[in-house]
Amino acid sequence: MKKIDRRKAIKNLTIGLGGASLLSNPLVGYANTVTNSKTIPSKKIGNSNIKNPVTVITLGAGGRGNVYGNYGIKFPNELNIVGVAEPISIRNKRYARKHNISKENRFVTWEHVFNRPKFADAVIISTPDDLHYGPCMKALEMGYDVLLEKPIAPTEKECLDILNLANKTGRIVAVCHVLRYAPYFIKLREMVQSGAIGKLISIQHLEPIEHIHMSHSYVRGNWHNSKETTPIILAKSCHDLDILRWIIDKPCKSIAAFGSLKWFKKENAPKGSTSRCTEGCAVEKTCPYSALKIYNQPGGWSSVFDFPDDTSKHEEYLLEQLKTTNYGRCVYRMENDQPDHYVTSMEFEDEVTANFSMEAFTSYHGRRTRIMGSHGDITGDMTEFTHTDFLTGKVTKWDISVEEEKNSGYQGSGHGGGDWRLVTDWINAVKNQDSSLLTSTIDASVESHIMGFMAEKSRKSKQIIPIQLT
């Protein structure tokens, strides 16, 4: 097979996108980056050989900032959080207290961090989606290595800007495509690469968002408006496009997408409903999306709220949040525009096809995957998968709980164990200043992000979008 010049490939890919902004900003140095498609992520969490921790500043002390920061609580010899930038005062205070951050290293916004000379090895960027670009560019300019929450940035041009600057500065940038580090997907990829199913023919992959999660994050929540954040195919499902690209291990040639916002809109609001669930809505008790039910106590979906330390004030605080924030609004009366069902079909090199479906209206979550090969198939649900050999008829099952026990994994690590395994490999890469120790490098991640941008272009234009690789 003819070797692909990756620099030309991405340049042509941008032409296929039709993005004028990309044409003026080709991927300088892309051919010199390392895609690391062969890199096998760590199966164990923790680097026992590291004695002096990587010092890190966390930009954004919300959910994801705490997930990655908590690694330092468990493994203080590897990760030391020495600074935080967070505009919400109570989050800033709690994060600083948890990590024993000195007062002079607590900042309100990310800009304030970079007003100081460099005082740590790296930064964790877990700010909102539309605030990834600025801090990442500044961090790279100042010589910091970066752990960057997905998506990389809201636009193709910004993604390419970050890639180009990472190449120019030689800094480590790991994108938080945590599914690559989940034992389930690592094993799936090993099975495909080993030839256990013969020649790979096709993949069907489902991401069931779960109906409450959809209402929480993409109707009421921070990602409800694609123009202010990122399209849902990137905000939620760039993980999935990335994992398909990683498992197939071949470039995507063309993509077509369909989907819309069908249900969560005003014309579907039940008679008697009100603008808020707290305003005497006549159908609140029979509505599956009632905020009074979903957020009825601390924990679960209510973790989005910063409850006061005094538990006696929780009920009053929660009611006030439902009366004043988007989380208490009717799901049919928001300014949301994210599709609630989204189907993407892809053709990869060597005639491999993949179908990806992101669905809001499910009672369950956790990815479902079917992989079809010439001599076998695999079906799985992120907790286990079953391999059937067509020649012998032998059926083999693989269970993640067994794998976790065998590798001394930490069940508290989210995304099927991927969150902390990502941090393990990132710390190792930073300590050794070697991006080849990562699989989710910035260049590999840009490629799957562009697949997402193209999917959105296809959905809106109702066209098949080609990727020309020459």
C-alpha positions as CSV (number, residue, x, y, z in Angstrom):
1,M,0.0,0.0,0.0
2,K,1.3,3.4,-0.9
3,K,2.6,5.4,2.1
4,I,0.6,8.5,2.9
5,D,2.3,11.8,3.3
6,R,0.4,13.0,6.4
7,R,1.2,16.6,5.9
8,K,-0.3,16.5,2.4
9,A,-3.2,14.4,3.6
10,I,-4.3,16.9,6.2
11,K,-3.8,19.8,3.8
12,N,-6.1,18.0,1.3
13,L,-8.4,17.1,4.1
14,T,-8.9,20.8,4.8
15,I,-9.7,21.4,1.2
16,G,-12.3,18.7,1.4
17,L,-13.8,20.6,4.3
18,G,-14.1,23.7,2.2
19,G,-12.7,25.8,5.1
20,A,-11.1,28.9,3.7
21,S,-9.6,29.6,7.2
22,L,-7.7,26.3,7.0
23,L,-6.3,26.9,3.6
24,S,-4.4,29.9,4.9
25,N,-3.0,27.9,7.8
26,P,-1.7,24.6,6.5
27,L,-0.4,22.0,9.1
28,V,3.2,23.2,9.3
29,G,5.3,20.3,10.4
30,Y,2.5,17.8,10.6
31,A,4.6,15.2,8.7
32,N,7.2,15.4,11.5
33,T,4.7,14.5,14.3
34,V,4.2,11.1,15.7
35,T,0.7,9.5,15.5
36,N,1.6,6.7,17.8
37,S,-1.1,4.4,16.5
38,K,1.0,1.5,17.7
39,T,1.5,2.7,21.2
40,I,-0.1,0.5,23.8
41,P,-1.5,2.6,26.8
42,S,-0.6,1.5,30.3
43,K,-2.7,-1.3,31.7
44,K,-1.8,-0.3,35.3
45,I,-2.6,2.9,37.0
46,G,0.5,4.6,38.6
47,N,4.2,4.9,37.9
48,S,6.1,3.2,40.6
49,N,9.4,4.4,39.1
50,I,8.7,8.1,39.5
51,K,10.0,9.7,42.7
52,N,9.8,13.4,42.1
53,P,6.3,14.6,41.1
54,V,5.3,16.6,38.0
55,T,4.2,20.0,39.3
56,V,0.9,21.1,37.8
57,I,-1.4,24.1,37.7
58,T,-5.1,23.3,37.1
59,L,-7.1,25.7,35.0
60,G,-10.8,25.0,35.8
61,A,-11.6,23.3,39.1
62,G,-14.9,21.7,38.0
63,G,-15.7,18.1,37.5
64,R,-12.9,17.1,35.1
65,G,-10.3,19.3,36.9
66,N,-11.1,17.3,40.1
67,V,-11.0,13.9,38.3
68,Y,-7.5,14.5,37.1
69,G,-6.4,16.4,40.2
70,N,-7.5,13.6,42.4
71,Y,-4.8,11.5,40.9
72,G,-2.3,13.6,42.8
73,I,-4.1,12.8,46.1
74,K,-3.7,9.0,45.4
75,F,-0.2,9.3,43.9
76,P,1.5,12.4,45.5
77,N,4.9,11.1,44.4
78,E,3.8,11.5,40.8
79,L,1.6,14.6,40.6
80,N,1.7,17.7,42.7
81,I,-1.0,20.3,42.1
82,V,0.7,23.6,43.0
83,G,-1.8,26.1,41.5
84,V,-5.4,26.6,40.5
85,A,-7.4,29.1,38.4
86,E,-11.1,29.0,39.0
87,P,-13.6,32.0,39.0
88,I,-16.2,30.3,41.2
89,S,-15.0,31.1,44.7
90,I,-16.2,28.0,46.5
91,R,-14.6,25.7,43.9
92,N,-11.4,27.6,44.1
93,K,-11.3,27.4,47.9
94,R,-12.2,23.7,48.0
95,Y,-9.6,22.8,45.4
96,A,-6.9,24.8,47.1
97,R,-7.7,23.2,50.4
98,K,-7.7,19.7,48.9
99,H,-4.3,20.1,47.3
100,N,-2.8,22.4,50.0
101,I,-2.2,25.2,47.4
102,S,-0.6,28.4,48.8
103,K,-2.6,31.6,48.6
104,E,-0.2,33.2,46.0
105,N,-0.9,30.4,43.6
106,R,-4.7,30.7,43.6
107,F,-6.0,32.7,40.7
108,V,-9.5,33.8,39.5
109,T,-9.0,33.2,35.7
110,W,-6.5,31.4,33.5
111,E,-5.1,34.7,32.3
112,H,-3.9,35.6,35.8
113,V,-1.7,32.4,35.9
114,F,0.3,33.5,32.9
115,N,1.0,36.9,34.2
116,R,3.5,35.2,36.5
117,P,6.7,33.6,35.2
118,K,6.5,29.9,34.7
119,F,6.3,28.2,38.1
120,A,5.3,24.6,37.3
121,D,6.1,21.8,34.8
122,A,2.6,21.6,33.3
123,V,-1.0,22.7,33.2
124,I,-4.2,20.8,33.2
125,I,-6.8,22.6,31.0
126,S,-10.3,21.7,32.2
127,T,-12.0,25.0,31.5
128,P,-15.2,25.1,29.5
129,D,-15.0,24.0,25.8
130,D,-14.8,27.5,24.4
131,L,-12.0,28.4,26.8
132,H,-9.5,25.7,25.7
133,Y,-7.7,27.6,22.9
134,G,-6.5,30.7,24.8
135,P,-4.9,29.0,27.8
136,C,-3.4,26.2,25.7
137,M,-1.7,28.6,23.3
138,K,-0.4,30.7,26.2
139,A,0.8,27.6,28.1
140,L,2.7,26.4,25.1
141,E,4.3,29.8,24.5
142,M,5.5,29.9,28.1
143,G,7.0,26.3,28.0
144,Y,4.4,24.4,29.9
145,D,3.4,20.8,29.0
146,V,-0.3,20.3,28.7
147,L,-3.1,17.9,29.6
148,L,-5.9,19.2,27.5
149,E,-9.6,18.2,28.1
150,K,-11.5,17.4,24.9
151,P,-12.5,18.8,22.6
152,I,-9.3,20.5,21.7
153,A,-11.0,23.7,20.5
154,P,-14.3,24.8,19.0
155,T,-13.0,25.3,15.4
156,E,-10.8,23.6,12.9
157,K,-8.4,26.6,12.7
158,E,-7.9,26.7,16.5
159,C,-7.2,23.0,16.6
160,L,-4.6,23.4,13.9
161,D,-3.1,26.4,15.6
162,I,-2.6,24.4,18.8
163,L,-1.0,21.5,16.8
164,N,1.3,23.8,15.0
165,L,2.5,25.6,18.2
166,A,2.9,22.3,20.0
167,N,5.2,21.1,17.1
168,K,7.1,24.4,17.1
169,T,7.7,24.4,20.8
170,G,8.2,20.7,21.2
171,R,6.0,20.6,24.3
172,I,4.0,17.5,25.4
173,V,0.2,17.9,24.7
174,A,-2.0,15.0,25.6
175,V,-5.7,15.3,24.7
176,C,-8.1,13.6,27.1
177,H,-9.3,10.9,24.7
178,V,-9.7,8.7,27.8
179,L,-11.4,5.8,26.0
180,R,-8.1,4.9,24.4
181,Y,-6.9,4.1,27.9
182,A,-9.9,2.1,29.0
183,P,-9.0,-1.7,29.3
184,Y,-12.1,-2.6,27.3
185,F,-11.1,-0.6,24.2
186,I,-7.4,-1.5,24.6
187,K,-8.4,-5.2,24.5
188,L,-10.8,-4.6,21.6
189,R,-8.1,-3.0,19.6
190,E,-5.6,-5.8,20.4
191,M,-8.2,-8.4,19.2
192,V,-8.6,-6.6,15.9
193,Q,-4.9,-5.9,15.4
194,S,-4.0,-9.6,16.2
195,G,-6.2,-10.9,13.4
196,A,-8.5,-12.8,15.7
197,I,-11.5,-11.9,13.6
198,G,-9.6,-12.1,10.3
199,K,-9.7,-9.1,8.1
200,L,-11.7,-6.2,9.6
201,I,-14.8,-5.4,7.5
202,S,-17.1,-3.1,9.5
203,I,-17.9,-1.6,12.9
204,Q,-21.2,-0.6,14.4
205,H,-20.8,1.7,17.5
206,L,-23.5,3.1,19.7
207,E,-23.2,5.8,22.3
208,P,-26.4,5.8,24.4
209,I,-26.3,9.1,26.2
210,E,-29.2,8.2,28.5
211,H,-32.2,10.4,28.5
212,I,-31.5,12.2,31.8
213,H,-27.9,12.8,30.9
214,M,-29.0,14.4,27.7
215,S,-31.5,16.7,29.5
216,H,-28.9,17.6,32.1
217,S,-25.9,18.4,29.9
218,Y,-27.2,19.1,26.4
219,V,-30.6,20.6,27.0
220,R,-30.3,22.5,30.4
221,G,-26.5,22.3,30.9
222,N,-23.4,24.0,29.8
223,W,-23.4,22.4,26.4
224,H,-27.0,23.2,25.4
225,N,-26.0,25.8,22.8
226,S,-23.6,24.6,20.1
227,K,-22.7,28.1,19.0
228,E,-21.6,29.1,22.5
229,T,-19.7,25.8,23.1
230,T,-19.1,23.1,20.5
231,P,-21.4,20.8,18.4
232,I,-22.5,17.7,20.3
233,I,-20.6,15.4,17.9
234,L,-17.4,17.0,19.4
235,A,-18.6,17.9,22.9
236,K,-19.9,14.4,23.6
237,S,-18.8,12.1,20.8
238,C,-15.3,13.1,19.7
239,H,-14.3,10.2,22.1
240,D,-16.2,7.8,19.8
241,L,-14.8,9.1,16.5
242,D,-11.4,8.9,18.0
243,I,-11.8,5.3,19.3
244,L,-13.1,4.2,15.9
245,R,-10.1,5.8,14.1
246,W,-7.8,4.1,16.7
247,I,-9.3,0.7,16.4
248,I,-9.5,0.7,12.6
249,D,-6.0,2.3,12.4
250,K,-6.6,3.6,8.9
251,P,-7.5,7.1,7.6
252,C,-11.1,8.0,7.1
253,K,-11.9,8.7,3.4
254,S,-15.5,10.1,3.5
255,I,-18.2,10.8,6.0
256,A,-22.0,11.4,6.0
257,A,-24.1,12.4,9.0
258,F,-27.8,12.8,9.8
259,G,-29.6,14.0,12.8
260,S,-31.6,16.8,14.4
261,L,-33.2,18.3,17.5
262,K,-36.5,16.4,17.3
263,W,-38.0,16.3,20.8
264,F,-36.6,19.0,23.2
265,K,-38.3,22.0,21.7
266,K,-41.3,24.3,22.4
267,E,-43.9,22.6,20.2
268,N,-43.5,19.4,22.2
269,A,-44.1,21.1,25.6
270,P,-47.1,19.4,27.3
271,K,-50.2,21.4,28.0
272,G,-50.1,23.0,31.4
273,S,-46.3,23.1,31.6
274,T,-44.5,26.2,32.8
275,S,-41.2,27.8,32.1
276,R,-39.8,26.3,35.3
277,C,-40.5,23.0,37.2
278,T,-40.8,25.1,40.4
279,E,-43.7,27.3,39.1
280,G,-46.6,24.9,39.7
281,C,-46.3,22.9,36.4
282,A,-49.4,20.8,35.9
283,V,-47.5,17.9,34.5
284,E,-44.4,18.0,36.6
285,K,-45.2,14.8,38.5
286,T,-45.6,12.8,35.3
287,C,-42.7,14.3,33.4
288,P,-39.5,12.2,33.2
289,Y,-37.5,15.3,33.0
290,S,-38.8,17.0,36.2
291,A,-36.0,19.0,37.8
292,L,-37.6,18.4,41.2
293,K,-37.1,14.7,40.7
294,I,-33.7,14.7,39.0
295,Y,-32.0,17.1,41.4
296,N,-33.9,16.1,44.6
297,Q,-30.8,15.7,46.7
298,P,-27.0,16.2,46.8
299,G,-25.0,13.7,44.8
300,G,-25.9,12.2,41.4
301,W,-26.9,14.9,38.9
302,S,-27.0,17.4,41.7
303,S,-23.2,17.3,41.9
304,V,-23.3,20.1,39.3
305,F,-24.3,22.4,42.2
306,D,-21.7,23.7,44.8
307,F,-23.6,22.8,47.9
308,P,-22.6,24.7,51.1
309,D,-20.6,22.8,53.7
310,D,-23.6,23.2,56.2
311,T,-25.9,20.3,55.3
312,S,-28.8,22.0,57.0
313,K,-28.9,24.5,54.2
314,H,-28.8,22.1,51.4
315,E,-32.6,21.9,50.8
316,E,-32.9,25.7,50.7
317,Y,-29.8,26.1,48.5
318,L,-31.1,23.5,46.0
319,L,-34.5,25.1,45.7
320,E,-32.8,28.4,45.0
321,Q,-30.7,26.9,42.2
322,L,-33.8,25.4,40.6
323,K,-35.5,28.8,40.7
324,T,-32.6,30.7,39.2
325,T,-30.5,28.5,37.0
326,N,-31.1,26.7,33.7
327,Y,-31.2,23.4,35.6
328,G,-34.7,24.3,36.9
329,R,-36.1,25.3,33.5
330,C,-38.5,23.2,31.4
331,V,-36.6,21.0,28.9
332,Y,-39.0,22.1,26.2
333,R,-38.4,25.8,26.7
334,M,-34.6,26.2,26.6
335,E,-32.5,27.9,24.0
336,N,-30.9,24.5,23.1
337,D,-29.9,23.5,19.6
338,Q,-28.0,20.3,20.0
339,P,-29.3,17.3,18.1
340,D,-30.9,14.6,20.2
341,H,-30.1,11.9,17.7
342,Y,-27.1,11.7,15.4
343,V,-26.1,9.0,12.9
344,T,-22.7,9.1,11.2
345,S,-21.5,6.7,8.5
346,M,-17.8,6.6,7.6
347,E,-15.7,4.9,4.9
348,F,-12.1,4.2,5.8
349,E,-9.2,3.2,3.7
350,D,-9.2,-0.4,2.6
351,E,-13.0,-0.4,2.2
352,V,-13.6,-0.6,6.0
353,T,-16.9,1.0,7.0
354,A,-18.2,2.2,10.3
355,N,-21.5,3.4,11.6
356,F,-21.7,5.5,14.7
357,S,-25.0,6.4,16.4
358,M,-25.3,8.9,19.3
359,E,-28.8,8.5,20.9
360,A,-30.3,10.6,23.7
361,F,-33.4,8.5,24.3
362,T,-32.1,5.5,26.1
363,S,-32.7,4.2,29.6
364,Y,-29.0,3.1,29.9
365,H,-25.5,4.4,29.2
366,G,-22.1,2.9,28.3
367,R,-20.9,2.4,24.7
368,R,-22.1,-0.7,22.7
369,T,-19.8,-2.0,20.0
370,R,-20.1,-4.6,17.2
371,I,-17.0,-5.5,15.2
372,M,-17.3,-7.7,12.1
373,G,-14.4,-9.5,10.5
374,S,-14.0,-12.1,7.7
375,H,-13.3,-14.9,10.3
376,G,-15.1,-13.7,13.4
377,D,-17.0,-11.0,15.2
378,I,-17.0,-9.2,18.6
379,T,-20.0,-7.7,20.5
380,G,-19.5,-5.7,23.7
381,D,-20.9,-3.1,26.1
382,M,-17.9,-1.6,27.9
383,T,-18.1,-4.1,30.8
384,E,-17.5,-7.3,28.7
385,F,-17.3,-8.5,25.1
386,T,-17.8,-11.8,23.3
387,H,-15.6,-13.1,20.5
388,T,-16.9,-15.7,18.2
389,D,-14.6,-17.6,15.9
390,F,-16.3,-18.5,12.6
391,L,-14.0,-21.4,11.8
392,T,-14.2,-23.3,15.1
393,G,-17.4,-21.8,16.5
394,K,-15.5,-21.1,19.8
395,V,-17.1,-18.4,21.9
396,T,-14.7,-16.5,24.3
397,K,-15.9,-13.8,26.8
398,W,-13.7,-11.1,28.3
399,D,-14.8,-9.3,31.5
400,I,-13.4,-5.9,32.5
401,S,-13.8,-6.6,36.3
402,V,-11.4,-9.6,35.9
403,E,-9.0,-7.4,34.0
404,E,-9.2,-4.6,36.6
405,E,-8.4,-7.1,39.4
406,K,-5.6,-8.6,37.5
407,N,-3.9,-5.3,36.8
408,S,-4.7,-3.8,40.2
409,G,-6.8,-1.1,38.6
410,Y,-8.8,1.5,40.5
411,Q,-12.5,1.2,40.1
412,G,-12.9,4.9,40.9
413,S,-11.2,5.9,37.7
414,G,-14.0,6.9,35.3
415,H,-14.6,6.1,31.6
416,G,-14.0,2.4,32.1
417,G,-10.7,3.0,34.0
418,G,-9.4,5.4,31.3
419,D,-9.2,8.6,33.2
420,W,-6.4,7.8,35.5
421,R,-4.5,5.5,33.0
422,L,-4.4,8.6,30.8
423,V,-2.8,10.6,33.6
424,T,-0.3,7.8,34.3
425,D,0.9,7.9,30.7
426,W,0.9,11.7,30.5
427,I,3.1,11.9,33.7
428,N,5.5,9.4,32.2
429,A,5.7,11.3,28.9
430,V,6.3,14.6,30.7
431,K,9.0,13.2,33.0
432,N,10.8,11.7,30.0
433,Q,9.9,14.5,27.6
434,D,8.8,11.9,25.1
435,S,5.4,12.2,23.4
436,S,5.9,8.7,21.9
437,L,4.9,7.4,25.3
438,L,1.4,8.7,24.6
439,T,-1.3,7.3,22.3
440,S,-3.6,10.4,22.5
441,T,-1.1,12.9,21.1
442,I,-2.3,16.2,19.7
443,D,-1.7,15.2,16.1
444,A,-3.7,11.9,16.4
445,S,-6.5,13.8,18.2
446,V,-6.7,16.6,15.5
447,E,-7.3,13.9,12.9
448,S,-10.4,12.5,14.7
449,H,-11.6,16.0,15.6
450,I,-11.6,17.0,11.9
451,M,-13.8,13.9,11.3
452,G,-16.2,15.5,13.8
453,F,-16.1,18.9,12.1
454,M,-16.8,17.1,8.8
455,A,-19.7,15.1,10.2
456,E,-21.3,18.4,11.3
457,K,-20.7,19.9,7.9
458,S,-22.3,16.8,6.3
459,R,-25.3,16.9,8.7
460,K,-26.0,20.6,7.9
461,S,-25.3,20.4,4.2
462,K,-26.8,16.9,3.6
463,Q,-23.8,16.0,1.6
464,I,-21.2,13.2,1.7
465,I,-17.9,14.9,2.6
466,P,-14.8,13.4,1.0
467,I,-11.4,13.3,2.5
468,Q,-8.8,13.3,-0.2
469,L,-5.6,11.5,0.9
470,T,-2.8,11.6,-1.7
